[in-house]
Amino acid sequence: CFKADSSPKNVDETGWKLRGKKAYLIGAINKFASIFDISKNRKILDIEALIGSELDRVIISDRAKVYQPWINRQLCWAHVLRAFIFISEAKGGKTHGEPLVDCADKLFQANKKWRAGEVSVEDYLLQTSNLKTKVKRLLNTLNKQKRLSELAAGKGRHLLKFFDQLWTFHNYPDIPIHNNDQERELRNP
């Protein structure tokens, strides 16, 4: 049973129609299977019905509120990168946003090298620990920026609030740092 399997799961959802009314297609994948369900409301109970109710299981997801209860959530760095780009292009965000984008790019490069076997897991985690320190400093400084647009400031505050979930892979290095596989799976149906 998929729910009983304790392996990390990528989860995501997208808009869907059910008898002409708004609904959500929720999907989850692991190394072995892809499963889907349709939800009228996109509630936590719908996610639990799909992947199980253990809130300490490892999931990889976007920043949607429905996934916040999972304590071992890895936030998707593809989404984080988009937030950093938005911040860098927002009023008052260039000074700190561009270095955040650079940090995300370096994280993806480090992850790619580790997955290709070019660096050890220890080196990968050391490199990304240094990035973690820099990202934290940049987000904290950004949070104090007075001229930053409110929308960009909100993205920065949200990332600070869930900062540890940007780095869940430090405890579980084998998990992906993005949710792209699940997003591609949702396109099929």
N, C-alpha and C positions, 0 to 999 in steps of 0.2 A: 504494500500500500504506500502511495506517495507521501501521505501525511506521516506515516510511521518512520519513513526514511529521514535520518537526521542530517543528511548532507546539506551543504549550503544551497539555497534556492534563489534564483533571480525571479523577481516578481514585478509585474507592471499591469497596467490596465489602460484601456482606450475606450472612447465613446462607441456605443453600439445601439442598434434599434431592436426592440423586442415588441413585435406586433405594432410597429409604427411609433412606439413611445421610447423616450430616452432611457437608455440602460448603459451598462458597462461590460465589456469583455475583459475578464481578469485572467491572466496567464501566469504560470509558474513553470520554470524549467530547472532541471539539475543535469548531471552528466548522462542520465539514462532516459529521461522522459520529459515530455511537454504536456501539461494539462491546462484545460481552460474551463471557465465557468462564466455564466452570465448573471450579472447582479443588477437589480433595479436601483439600488441605492449606493453601492460602493462603500460598505461599512466594514469595520474591523472584523465582524463576525463572518462576512463573506470571504475575507482573506484567510481567516482561521479555518473555515470549511474547506478551503482549497489546500492549504499547506500544513494545517495543524495549529493547535492553540498554544504550543510552547513558545512563550515570548522570548526565551533565551536562545532560540535557534538562530543560525546565521542566515541573513537574507541580504540580497543586494537589490537596492531599489532607488527610485528617485526620491525627491523630498516631499512627496505627497503626505498629507496629515494622517492618512489611513495607516501608514507604515510606522508611525512614531512609537507605538508601544514596544516594538521589537528592540531589545537592548543591544543586540549584536548585529545591528543593521550597518551595512557598508553603503554609504551614499555614493551614487553613481558619479564618477568624476567627469564623465562627458557632460552631465548636467551642471556640475560645479564649474567646469570650464566655461560653459555658456553664461553662467552667472558672473564669472570673473570678467568675461568679455563685455557683458552688459555694464558692469560697474566701470570698466576702463573707458567706455564710450559715453558714460553719463556725465552730466554737469558736475565738475569737481572731483571726478573719479580717476582721471588719467594717471596722476602721480602714484597712486597706490594700486590702481587696477591693472596697469600694464605689468608691474612686477608679479602680481597674482597670476596673471595669464602665463607669464614666463615660468612660474613655479609649477603650474599645472602641466605645461608642456614638458618640463623636466621630469615630472612624475611619470607621465606617459612614456617618455624615453627610457627611464630607469626600469619601469615595469616591462617594457618590450625587451630590453637587454636581459633581464632576469629570466623571463619566459623563454628566451632563445638560448639560455644556458651560457651567456657571455659573462655573467657575474654571479657570484654566490648569493645565497639568500641573506647571509650576514651583510655583505656589501650593499645589497638592495635595501635592506632595512635601515642601514646606517645612512645611506644617501637620502632615503625618504624621511628619516628622522630629522635630518638637517632641514629638509623642505618644510616639514611640519612646524618646526620652530619659526622659520621665516614667515610662513603663511599666517601663523598665530599673531606674530608681531604686526604684520601688514593689516590683518583684519582688525586688530585692536586699535591701531592708529587710524584706520579708515573709519572706525566706529566713532571716533572723536572729531572727525572732519565736519565742520559746520556748513561748508558750501556744497556738500554732496546732495544730489537729488534724493527725495524721500524714497522713491522706488528702489534706487540703488542702495541706499542706506538700509532699507528693509531686507534686501537680499544679504547684505553683509551681516546684519544682526542675526538673521536666521542661520547663516553658516556658523557664526560664533556659538549660537545656542546649541547646535548639534555638531560642534567641532570634533568631538571624539569619534563620531560616526563617519568622519572623513577618513579616518585612519584605522578602522576596524581590521583592515588587512595586516596591520602590524601584529595582531594576535593570531591571524589566520592567513599567512602569506599566500596560500594556494588559491584563495578566492579572487575572482576578477575585481578590478577596481572600477568597472563600468557595468551598465545594464544593457549594453547594446544587443547581446544575444537574445534576450527576452523581447526587446523592442522589435527585433526582426521577426521573431516567432509570432508576434501579434499581427503582423502584416499578412501572414498566410491565410487566416480565416477570412 
